[in-house]
């Protein structure tokens, strides 16, 4: 098979690394890819939002399947674009159509979906400029902290958690009336704050059957001890110690099954990954959010734990035969430590030369923000690498990741030195 992956991050490198191991794979293309994906297949320098260029590439390279990494092309309808084109319509796209992608593309849609189908989540209300005055009353009915979410995609920055009610009311005005997050904030979802420990559960579905992939916990804030600004993710651990089989069984019964059933009832033909962001609230799972794709850096710990042929699983999604496919998971613990550019997530320098970045016996080095020029690798983004390591414990896995992180050389390199520490305290 000839496969095209869309995207350029660590998630896409992890996909490429895994697909390259499949005996069913003939040629692998990644658009636009990065310096790491170039080790697994052929990078093609086209934008993930240029659907016409993607069409031409699919035709030219006789692509048999397209795996969509990030959410933007899905929310913007790349799957629908394929289905509406006589040349492309028979080529499977792994990722939902626009209607299913609304689970991530609209916070209001996803909350309504959860309410309709009995999926446990925080109580909420949605507000626009037309009813903004009612929002103050709703805020006053909640206990702090207050959670404000821009309805649309805001590059992972559209969620505010605020302790002071006066500040919360001001930020609501900034979002709706002053376009703090652009059009994404025309509608704002206000919801109660869920207390507990976060984790992510990933589901692969063909629209009828599903496989629950390994759970993971990621680390969003830039600073040690979960301090500082939110980022795209500074690291991840899988499995999550408190998410034992009993807890995952609850997630399956209370969340996964109602979600898959709800999509069917709403005539949403969903084929791809569902990322379920959860809170463990005293042993009870509650949904914080859905995403319509795999997470990053969670993919870099989840995909390496899957022992089955990923391309075969994706074929099952494409042909709606996922229930017949073999699925097994490594019992090992996997850690990912993310290396970032100095200054990230604010202003940072690009095109800094990197050395000593190869994978080792102890760690897989997944590239994220890198670019290859004249056989040299340079930084090309805020998040540069995800260092993935296996171990018999969290401590063993992260110790390997930290050692490899230390050995990679580029100016102003930074990573969090406490990835997994909170989880280690839970199991001590």
N, C-alpha and C positions, 0 to 999 in steps of 0.2 A: 504493500500500500504506500501511496504517496500522501504525506500528511503536512498540513500547514498549521502552525501555531501563530496566533496573533498576540503580540505583546512584546515587552522588552525588559521585564523585571526578573527578580529572583524566582518568582512563581513560574515564569515561562522557562527559565533555565532548568528548574526542577522537573517540569513536564518534559522538556526536551531530553534531559538526562535519562529519564525513565522510559520514554518512548523509544529512544535509541537502542534500548536493550531488547526490544521486541523482535522476534523472528519474523513477524508479519510485516515489519517496516521495510520499505524499499528506499524511499528518499524522504528526508525531513527538511522542511523549510520553516524559517522563523522570520516574521515580519513585525517590526524591524529587527528584533533581537538585540543581543549585546555581545561583548567579547567572549562570554562564557557559552552562550548558545552556539556560537560559531564552532565550538569544539564538538558539538553533537549533530550539527546539520549545516544547512546553508542559510545565512542571513540574507534577507532581501530588504533593501532600504526603501520601504513604502510605509505610509502612515496607516495606523489602525482605523482611522476615520475616513480614509480614501477608498470607498467601497468599489469604485470603478477600477482603480488600480489593483485592488484585491481580486476582482473578477478576472481581469486580464492575466494575473499571475496564476490563478486557479486553472484557467483555460490553457495557458502556455505550458505549465508544468504537469498537467494531467493529475491534479490534486483529487484524492479520493475522500478526504475528510478534513474539516476545519475545526480546530480546537481554539475557542476564544478565551483568552486569559482574563483581561480586565473587563469592568462593567460597562464602560462608555459605549463600545460598539454594540453591545447587547441592548442597552436602554435605547440606543439610537436606531435599532432595528436591522442589524446586519443579517440575522436569521431570516427575517421577513423579506429582506432584499434578495436573498438566495432563492427563497420559495417563489418569488414573483418573477424570476428570470428564467426563461426557457432553457438557457445553457446551464444554469447553476442549480435548478430546483431538485435534481436527483442527488446532489452532493450533500451529505449530512453535515450539519453544523452542530457542534457540541456546545450548548448554551441556549437559554430560552429565547423565544420570540419576544417581541415588545410587551405583550400582555403579561407574560410571566416575569419579565425583567422589572416590571413595576413593583415587585416585592422589594427591590432595592431602590428603584428609581423614584418612588414616592413613599415617604414615611406614612402619609395619611392612608394611602391605599393598603399598605401592609398592616397597619393597625386595624383598619376596617376588616381586612381578610381574617386576622386573628380573632377578632370579636365574633365575626360571622361563623367561624368554624370551631369555636371553643378552644382556641390555643391560649394557654395561660400567659398573660403579659401584664404590664403595669397599666393602671387606669390612665386615661388620657382624654384630651379634647384638642381639636384642630381649630386654628384661628387664621383669619385673613384681615385685610384692612377694613372689611365691612363689619366685622364683629369684634374688633380689637379691644373695645371697652369691656366686653364680657370676659376677656382674658385675665384682666386684673382680679376679677371676682374669683375665677377658677384658681389662679395662683394663690390667693388668700385661703382657699379651701385645702391647700396642700401643706405638708410640713417640709421645711428645707432639708437638703438642698433641692433646688428647682431645676428640672431638665427641660431645655428648649432645643427642639430639633428642626432644622430647615427641612422642608418637605422633599426637596429635590436633591440631586447630586451636588455636593459642594467640596469635592476633592478631599473627603474625609475630615473636613474642618467644620461641618455644619451642626455640630452638637455642642451645646454649652451647658455646663453644670455649675450652678450659682448658689451660694449660700444666703446671700442677702436679697430680700424680696424687692427692695427699691431698685437694686441693680438689675434684678431679673426683669422687672417691668421696663426699665430703660433699654435693656438689650432686646426685648421683644419689639419695642418701637424701632430700634436700629435694624432689626432683621426685616420687619414687614414694611415699614415706611421709608427707611433710609437705605434699603437694599444692601445690607452688610454682606450677604452672601449672594448678591445678584438675584436673578429670578428664582433661584432655588429656595429663597426665603419668602416668596410671596404668600405661601402658606406655612404656618409654624405649628408643629405638634408640641403641646406641653403635656408632660406626663409625670406621674409620681416617681420618685427616686427609689430604685430597687437596691436593697442592701444585701450584701453577700459577696461571693467570689465569682468572678466571670470566667467563662470558658467558651470555646467554640466547638460545635459539633457539625460535621460535614456529611452531606448526603449526596450520593450520585443516583439519579433516577432516570428511567426511560419513559416516564409519564404514567407508568402503571406499577412497576416493581421498583425496588430501591436497594441500595447497599449503604449501610452506615459505615462511614470511614472513621479512622482513628480521631479521637477528640484531641484538642490542643488548647493551651493557654498562651496568649501573646502578651507582650509588654509594650504599651503604647507611648508612655512618657519618655522624654529624652534623658531625664536624670535618674541617678541611683535612688532607690527608695520610692520609685514612682513619683518623682518630682519634676517640675518644669513643664514645658509645652508638650502637647500631643504630637506624635509623629505618625508616619505610616506603619510603624512597628519596629521595635528595637530587638526583638528576639521572641522565641517561642519554645515550648516544651510539650512533648507528647510521649506517653499518655499523661493524663492529669491525675495525681494520686487520689483526690477526693471523688473523681468520676468513676467509681467502681461499677461493676456490671449491674448492680441493683439500681444505681442512679441512671445509667444509660438505658436500662429497661424502662424506667419512668419516662425518660426523654422520648423513647420510641413510642410508647403508648399514648402519652399526653400531647406530644408535639409532632413527631415525624409522621405518624399515621394520619392524624387529623389534617396535617399540611398537604400530604399527597392526595388524600381523599378530597380535600377542599379544592385543590387545583382541578381534579377530575370533575367535580360537581360544577365548577365555574367554567367548564369547557376550555381550560388552559392546558394546552399540550406542552408540558414542560419537560425538556430533555437536556439534562446537564447537571451542574452542581448546585446545591443549595447550601449556603453557609448560614448556620443558625447561631447567632450570638446569644448566649444564655447567661442567666444569673442563677447560681445555686443558692437559693433562699432557704436556709435551714433544711437542706435536703430536698427541697422542692424546686424543680426547674421552671424558670419563667423566661420567656423570649424577650430580649432587648431589641433585636433587629434581625431581619433576614438580609442576606446578600445573594446575588444571583450568579456568583462565581466563587472560586476558591479564594481564600485569604492569602495575604503576603505579609509576614513571613511564615504563616502557618503551613502553607504548601510545602515549604522546605523541611518540615518535620513530619508531615502527614504522608506525603508521597513516598519518601524513602522507606517508610514502615510497611507499605503495601508490597507484599511478596508476589502477588499475581501479576500477569501481563496487563499493563494499563491499556494498551491498544486494544486488546481483546475485550476488556471491560467497556471501552468506548464504542466498540463495534456493537456490543450488546445494547448500549443506549441508542445507537443509530437505528438498529433493527428491532427495537423493543423486545429483545431476548435477554435482558440483563439477568433475569432470574435463573437462567441456565448457566451463567458464567461462574467460574471458580473465583473464590475470594478469600485470601488469607492475609494475616497481618503479623508482623514481627512482634514478639513480646518485649523486645528491647526498648529502652528509653532513648529518645532522640532529642537533642537540643539544637537550637539555631541561635547564634549570636550575630547580630547585625552590626557591621562596620559602616560608619557614616562619614560624610565630609565635615570638616570643621565648620561650625556655625549652623549646621542643620538643626532644626527645621526652618530656621530663618535664612538669611542670605549666606551662600557658601560659594566657594571657588570651584570651578570645573576645570577639566583638562589637566589634572595633576597626574604626573607619571607614577605608576604603581610597579613595585617589584616583589618577587617572592610570593606570588599569589596562587600558585598551583595547589590542587588538592593533594593531600598527604595520605599516609596509611591510616591516620587517626581521624581525618576530617574531609568532608566534601566541601569544596568552596563554590557556592552558587553565586554567580555574578548578578548584580542588579543594575546599578548605575555605572556601567563601564562601556568603553568604546575601544575598538582595535584600530590603530593607525600605524602603518609601516612596521608591522610586527611588534609594536609596543602597545601596552594597555594603559589607558588613562581613565581617571574618574569622569563620569558623565551624568552624575545625579547626586541627590542628597544621600540616599542609601546606596552603598557601593557593593557590599558583599553580604551574604548570609553564610556563616560558617556552621555547617551541620555535622554533628558527631553522634555516634551510637555509644551506649554504655549499659551496664547492668543496673545502674542507678542514675539519678539526676546528677549527683555529684561527679560521677565518672564521666558522664557525657559532657557536662559544661566545662569540666577541667580540660578536656581535650579541645573543645571549641575555643576556650580562652587562650590556650597555648598556641593554637594556629592563628588566632586573631593577633596575638603579640608578634608573630613572625612575619606578618604581611606589612610591607613598608610603603607608606605614602605620607605626604606632609599633612599635618593636622588631623590625622586619623583619630576617630573616637568610637568607643563602644561602651555599653553598660556592663559594669563588672559584677552585677548582682542578678543576672538572669537566672531564674530557677531557685533563688535563695529562699523566697517565701514558701515555695512548695517543699523544699528540703526541711524547713521548720515544721511543716505539717506531718512529715513522716518520721521525724526523729522521736 
